[in-house]
Amino acid sequence: AKQDPILKVDKIERRFGGITAVDVEHLEVQRGIITALIGPNGAGKTTFFNLITGFDKPSSAGSGAAWEFDGRSLSKTSASSVAKAGMVRTFQLTKSLNRMTVMDNMMLGAQDQSGENLLKSVFKPLWRGQEKDVEEKAKELLARFKLLEKKDDYAGSLSGGQRKLLEMARALMSDPKMIMLDEPMAGVNPALTQSLLGHIQALRDEGMTVLFVEHDMHVVRHISDWVVVMAEGRVVAEGPADTVMSNQAVIDAYLGAH
Ligand code: ATP
């Protein structure tokens, strides 16, 4: 495959007390494909997501940490600037604001991906367009994810799978270049699984870069173009999905439990 990294990460380390959660020497994510990040529980996948999206900071020993997204250094920026640069994420435990409507959740997506920065985002909207345009866009995305008829319902009334869809739709409100999904299939009932997979593939087919963490190996094999295996904070293997997932050493060492 052609090398065209949209994300390049060097020497990123995060320790919690005596535990080294992430110790990545080098990792690249290629543009326009679906990359899966897999590995056993505690491998550091979520911590890695948190680090590169500005939701967590590297430990001082990793002060040589550098990451570049779409040609732009992001190592010293906040979660909201990361989102602004075009890298948005969803969370393992969805962060939709349950006591707000589906539509209002979408409008927040237009302003800021970092739910933890809501107040700030109210004053510093990412979008400069008319509110009407943003509303139109929200409706289009909700229609695409089959949530339009739910637009006035509280987000808290949605099913687990619908919440995952809402998170994806909200992430797309800021026109990202790369979307990062943390366990998009967790808590999704089987009826919605196919539809979610279809949405992820459709995004890739439209040119979006997708990076996702997932424990379900059938899902990983089914939709990934490239698989990165993490264990104990390090990248221990990577390659095309079929190659990596039929590598017996990888299966035994890292995926046995799944
Ligand atoms: P899972 O697949 O279970 O979600 P993961 O690969 O995402 O796991 P992380 O959640 O990143 O792994 O955890 C990596 C290691 O860092 C684990 O040992 C975890 O206990 C530890 N860790 C993560 N966050 C914290 C924290 N806030 N405080 C202390 N330890 C943490």
Residues whose N, C-alpha, C, O or C-beta is under 5 A from the ligand:
A	BS01	ATP	F16 I19 A21 G39 P40 N41 G42 A43 G44 K45 T46 T47 F48
